[in-house]
Amino acid sequence: MNQYPINQYAINIEEVPGLEQLHPFQQYISQERLERIARFHFDKDKIRSMLAEMLLKYLLVTRYGLRMSDIAFGYEKYGKPYLINNQRNLHFNFSHSGSWVVCGIGTSRVGIDVEGGDKDNLDIAKRVLSPPEYALWEKKPPEERKTEFYQLWTLKESYVKYIGKGLGIAFDSLSFRVTGADILLEVKGITEERCGFFLNGLEPGYCVALCVDYGKKTEVAKEIQIIKLDTLREWQAGMSANY
């Protein structure tokens, strides 16, 4: 059972020594995702994509009581997936970057993003940050810039994934003010009051941002629960044994 209406989960892809280790999972992956995976050039991209859907299905079955045979996905205009025949009114979103795959899931609309790893990506700061954000960011000590940039970047990604418009929104039109746990967003100068935002970390160099429907005062599990690859393997083996 889940303690909160919205929960956060993650799995580390470094536990996967090679793509062949995920072969048993393929029978449970949707055709749309298998086709997407086939287009990736690098194995790590394939691993991230496959684990994202497998983690989600594991959560839907073990934490929310759905049957695997009832899980089917539809896609909104800009590609955000949703559950077809969603009688439990469940919402989800996932993201992957570097070593991590993350998933936000629960009973109200959600957007989640993770960024991090070896690359600092600071060369794209002018494209990602709004002019007020960039002006403040430039004044930060160099050792603080990477962390703050990832915070702002993931917050923006979580918001556009929450509203389901993907690249349809210019990031420099979004301006965040982060003061401790208080996070406010202005969209073209107007305060966005529907959403609540949360920042978290998985390990040094990574940042996770979650955007939820705050109009309902949604309770959120602040901590990210780590799911081990062995847990997915045992679950998959149990399902296969019952077929």
N, C-alpha and C positions, 0 to 999 in steps of 0.2 A: 504494500500500500504506500501511497505517496502522502507525505505530510503537508505539502503545499500545493496550491493550484498550479503554480509554475515551477518546474524543476530544471536543473542544468546537469548535463552529463558530458563526459569526455573519455576518449580512448587514445592511447599513444601508439602511433604507427611504428615506432622503433621496436615494438614487440614482434613485428612481423619480419622474419629474416628474408623472405622472398615472396613474390606474387603467387607462386605455386602453393604456398601454405594456405591461401584463401580459396583454393579450388573447390573445396566442399561447400562453400557458401554460395557458389554461383547459382545453384538451383533455386535459391530463395530471393535472388535479385531480380527486379523488374526488367522487362525487355528494354524499356527506354533507357535505363541506366547502363545495362550491358552494352547497348549500342554506343552510348556516350563514352564508356570506358574503353571500348575498342578504338576510339579515335585518339586517345591519349598516346603520346610517344614514350613517356617515361613511366617505369613501373611504379614509382612512388605516387604519381598522380592517380594511377589505376587503383592502388591500394587505398589511398585516401577516399576515393569515390565509392569503392565497394564497402569499406568499413562504415561510411556515413549511412548508407541505407541499411546495412546489417545491424548497426547499433540502434537505429530508429525502430526497426522491426522487433528487435529484442525488447526494447522498452515498451512498445505497444502491446506486445504479448504478455510479458512478465510483470510489468508494472501497471498496465491499464486493462488487462483482461481480454484483449482482442484475440480472435483466432487468426492464424496466419492466412487461411483461405479467404478471410473477409477483408484483408488489407489490399486496397487498390488506390492508386494515386491519379488525381487529375492535376491540371496545371492552369494557373491564372494567366491573364493576358501577357504578363512579363516573365512568366516561367516559374513563379513560386508554386511549389507543390502543395497539395492539400489532400485530405482523405475523402474518397468517395463513400457515400452511404455512412456519413459520420454521425451516427446516433449518439455517441458519447460526447459530441461537441469538443473534440480534441483538436488542438492546433500544435504545429511543430515548425521548427526551422533548424537547419544545420549549416555548419561551416567547417572548412579545414584549411590549415596553413602549416607549413613546416612539419613538425612532429605530431601535431594534434588534430583530432576531429572532435568537434563539439556539437551538442544538440540541446536545444531548448524546447520543452514540451509541456503542455498543460491545457487548461480549460479556457484560455483566452488567447487572442492573437499574439504572436511573438516573433521577434527577429533577433538573431544572434550572429556574432562575428568573432573570429579569432584571427589575430595577425601576430607575426613574430618569426624568430629564427635567426639565421646568421646574417641575412641582409638587413641593412638599416632603412633602406627605401627613402631616406631623407631628401633625395633629389626630386621626389614628386610632391614635396610639402606645399609648394606654391599652387599646385593643381588641386590638392585635397583640402587645404585650409582656406577659410574665408579671410578676407583682408584683415579684419580685427584679430582673428585668431593668429594669423601669421605674424602680425606686428608684435603681439605679446610673446609668441613662441620664439622669435628671433632674439628677444632679450633674455631668454633663459640661459643659464650656464650650459655649456656644451654637453656635460654629463647628464643633464636632465632632459635634453631635447628628444632623444629617441623614445623614452618612456612616454613623454607627453604627446608626441606625435602619434604613437600607436594608440593611445587612449582616444584621441580625437578621431582618428581614422576608423577605429572599430565602432565607436559610437555612431558615426555617420553611416557606416555599413549596416549596423543593426537597425537603424531607423528606416533606411530605404528598403531593407528586407522585410521589416515590419509592415510597411504600407504596400509592399509588393510591387514597387515600380522599378526596381533594379537601376539600370543606367539612365532611367528617365528623369532623374533629378540631378542637377549640378551640385557637386559637393560644396562649392564655394558659396552656394546660397544658404547653406546650413551653418549656423554658428552656435557652438556650445560654450557654456560657462561651467567649469567644474570646480566646486569648492568642497573638498572632502567628499562626503557621500551625497551632497546636493548637486544635482546635475540638471541644468536648464538648457533648453534648445530654443533658438529663434530661427524661424524659416522666413527668409526675406524680411526680417525685422519684426515678425509677429511671433509671440511666444506660443510654442506648441504645448497645449495643456492636456492632450489625450494620453500622452505617453509618460511612462516612468523608465528611468535608465539605471543600470547597475554595471559597475566595472569589477573585474576579477582578474586573477592571474592563475596560470597553471604551473609555470616555472619561470625563473629569470629570463627575460627577453621576450615573453609572450604576454599578450593582453586579450581578455575576453570582454565583450560588451553585450549586454542584453537589453532589449527594448520590449516593453510590455504595455498592455492596455491599462493605463492608470486611472481611467475614468471609473473603472469598477473597483478601484483601490485593491488591485490584485496583490495577494501575498506571494512572495517569491522566495524560494530557497536561495540564500545568498551564496552558499558553498557549492562548488562543482563536485559532483560525485564521479569518481574515476571508475570506469568499467575495464576490467582486464580482458585481454584477448582470450585467455584460457576460459573465462566465464562464457564468452560467446561460443567458443569451441564446444564446451560441455553442453550448452543449450542446443546448439545445432546438432550435435551427436544424438541428443535425446529426441529431437524432432525426427531425425532420420530413422531412428529405431522404431518409432511409432507409425511410420508410413507402411 
